[in-house]
């Protein structure tokens, strides 16, 4: 009887601490070739020039070509005032342009071709490149810390809902390691700088974009995650789910040892 109770306690402890499933996750473990048709990825608009490719388990983004989106599998989500939506991935930038352009963003409805909030930018600078953010179609702002070409980084955007119109904020994190948001230092924080904000802030899909040859970066992207939970963005520490399971089974082992 004690053994049964111990097993139950351990499993309940593990279940009570299970981490919520991200809203979207893709590791791009597809055969080399076009991204479209893999894992729900669909063309944005109609351009079939320079299709986005998958190579060695990562998305390859170049310039002047096809864009793609994938709908959030659970349906659209609303960013309530005072909450945040996080989007994270690993990138390795091989080339960037001085003009700068965005390569990743959200859309407000499935198949949308014009309203793109939470835009993630890259532009070249002396010694490497800078990351930037815009809430909508204008008001791009860049950080000041230079990142190196040919180096992989885990990057995260935070899109923060604020009451009112055209005043949401954003932040970028580079290689965050702590599952508690406040313990990480942002690469840069941004205020809404222009463009129209659709209210309420509804997000329905995540999008890759290949901009023009004079402005867009060339890069590979992997491990794309969208979540309303910050800890889902941190890849360098054990997941809370794993920790809780270890704790539960550790407690179980301790009780069973006492039975002997």
N, C-alpha and C positions, 0 to 999 in steps of 0.2 A: 504493500500500500504506500509506504514512504517513497519507494522508487517511482511509482506512478505520479505521486504528488510532486516530486522533484523534477521529473520530466516536464510536467505541466507548467511548473513555475519557470523553468528555463525557457520553454517555448513561448510562454506569454511575455516574458521579459524581452525576448527577441522581437516578437510581433509588435509590441507596444512602441518600439523605437524604429520601425521600418521607415525608410525615407520615401517621400512621395516620388512617383515617377515623373521625369521631366515631361514638358509639353511636347517636345520634339527632340529626337536624337538620331544622328546618322554618322556612322564611322566609314562610310563609302567603301565597304568591302565588296565591291562589285568587280566583274571582269573588266579589263582595260577596254576602253571604247567610249561612246557617247554617254553622258550622264542621263539624258532624257530617256524616260521609260524605266529607269532604275529607281526602286524605292519610292515611287510616287512623284518623281521630278517631272515637271511639265514645262513646256515652252512658255515664256512670257512674251506676249505679242505674237509676231509672225515671222521674225527674221530667222532664217536658217543658215546664215553665213557663220562660218567658224564655230561649229557646235562645241559646247563645253564638253570637255573630256574627263574621264577618270583614268588615272595611270598609277599603278602600284598602290592602290587603295587610298588615293587622295584625288581631290578635284583640282584640275588645272585651269586657271583663269588667265587668259591673255587679253588682247584688246580687239575692239571693233568686231563684235560678233553677237551671237545668240545669248539671250538671258534665260534664266530658268527659275521656277519656284516650286516649293513643296508646301502643301496645306498642312496646318497643324492637325494631327490625326484626331484629336479630341474635339475639333471645331474651334471657332473663334473664341478669343478670351478678351476680357475687358481689363484694362489697367486702371484700377480704382485710384482715386485721389489718395496720395500718401503711400502708394505701393510702387513696386518696381517690376520690370520684366527684364530678364537677363538673357543675353545671347553670347555664347562663347565658342571658340574654335581654335585650332592650331593653324598658324600660317607660316609660310616661308617665302618671303618676297625676294624675287631675283632681279626685278627692275622696277623703277618708279619714275614718274614724270614730275617736272617742276610745277606744272599747273595743278596736279592732283585730281583725284576722282574717287567716287565711291564704288565699292565692289560687293557690298552686302547690305541688306536692309530688310525691313518688314513691309507688308502690305496690309491694307485694311479690309480687303475682301478677296476671296479666291478668284484668281485671274485678273486682278486689278492691274492696269498698265499705266497708272498716272499718280496715285497717292502712295508715296514711299516714305514712311517715318523711320526714324532711328537709323540714319545712313552712316556707314562706316567708311572712312576715307583713308587714302595713302597718298603722300606726295614726297618727292625726293628732296633731299637737303644735303649739305656738305657732309660727307662721311657716311651717308645712309639714307634713312627715310623717317618721316613723322607720321603718326596716326592722328586722324581727325574725326570729328563728329558733327552732324547736323540733325536737328529734329525733323526737318522737312526739306523743302526745295531750295532753301537759301540759308545764309548765315553760318557757313562752314567755319569751324574753329579747329586749330591744331594744337597738339601738345608741343613741348619743347625738348623732350628727351629724345636724342637720336638713336634709332634702332638700326641694327646692322643688316645689310643685304646678305642673303644666303644663310641666315640663322633662323631656326625655328623658335617661335614664341607662342605661348598660350595667351590669348587675348580675350577680354570680356567687355561687352558694353552693358551699361545699366541705363535703362530708359525709365525715368522716374516721373510718375503721374502727379501733377500739381493742380489744385483747384483753379479753375479759370481757363481762358483760352490763350494759346501761343506763349505759354510760360513753363511748359514741362522742361526738365533738365536731363542731362546725360553725363555719363562718366565712362572712362576707359580704364581698365586694369590690365597690366602686363605681368604674366607669370604669377598670378595670385596663388598663395599657398595655404591660407588660413580659412577654415570653414566658417569663421565668424567675420562678416563683412567689415566691421569696424577695425579689425586688426590688420587689414590690408591697406596699403597706400595707393591711391589712384594715380595712374599715369597722368591723367588730366580730368578736370571737371568742366562742364559746359552749361551755359544758359541758352534758352531758345533764342535763335538769332534772326529768324525771318521765315516767311512762308506761312502757309495755312495749316492749322492744326484741326484735324477732324475730331469732334467731340460727340459722344464719349470716345476714349482711346481704345478702339477695337482692333485687335491684331488677329489676322486669319492665316497668314502664310509667311514663310521666310524665303528670301530671294538672293540668288547670285546674279551679278551684273558684270558684263564686259564692256567697259567704256571705250572712248576713242583712243587712237594710237598716240595722240598728242597729250593725253591726260591720265590714262588709266594705268594701274600697276599690272605687272605679271607676277603671279604667285601660285603656290599650291595651298590648298585648304583641306583640313581633316578634322574629324571629331567635333562636328557641329552639334551644339546643344542649346535648346531654348527652355527656360524654366522661370518660374516665379520664386524659386528657392535658391538662395546664393550658394549653398553648399554643393549644389549640383555642378557648379562652375569650377570647383577646385579639383584638380586632377592629381596633385602631388601628395595628397594625404589619404589614408584609408577612408572609404565611404562610411558614414554613420551606420548604415545598414550592417556592414561587415563587423563594425565594432560592437554593435548590439548583439549580433549573433554569437560573436566570440565571448561576450560577457555572459550571455545566457547559457551557452554550453560549458563555459568555465564554472559557472555556479552549479550546473548539473553534475559535472565531474567531481566537484568538491563534496557534494552530498553523497554521491555513489561511493567515493573513497571512504567516507565516514561509516557507510554501511558494512564495510568489510571488517 
